[in-house]
């Protein structure tokens, strides 16, 4: 469900290192998952998605891993850049459900 | 391509005043539309969603209301604002068929004083 009342966890990463952002989702029946990036003062931006029939999906510098056994989703960012500093949200949904359930979000700060 | 607009970008309103935030989507037809609120440093709270003109589902009972007078227009309103209504209001849309990702607007920063 929605974690609107929680303060966001943080991740500090050295520029050039790889980042791993984790998310525990709540509904074992969820079959579609999305990662969003939200920069300060802006709306969330779609990064990458994955369906439950996949374990891994790669995009440009990003990889999403899905472990349905433990209901865990991760986002890996390769060679993290200053522009990657943002809050990252995972979201889950069921086919035919109109709504997304968002995770609490993780604040990523990239150190120069 | 599709674009989503929200206005105003920022708003400062006194307690007890009315509110009207507007969201419009271009480049698509019959989208599902959503209103979220985000408190500072917090996650996203779904307020309302709509699957068609005049169809509004409320997720959180409060002094806010939503309306969808046209296919690609979604309005968030209040008759009397409370201090707790302050936050970042986001509108989002998605198509009615898979894939189900939602696309967000730029948001409206509301401060109730």
Interface residues (C-beta under 8 A of the other chain):
Chain A: X2 X3 X4 X5 X6 X7 X8 X32 X34 X36 X41 X42 X43 X44 X45 X46 X49 X89 X93 X95 X97 X98 X99 X100 X102 X103 X104 X105
Chain B: X32 X34 X38 X39 X41 X42 X43 X44 X45 X46 X49 X51 X57 X59 X90 X92 X98 X99 X100 X101 X102 X103 X104 X105 X106 X107 X109
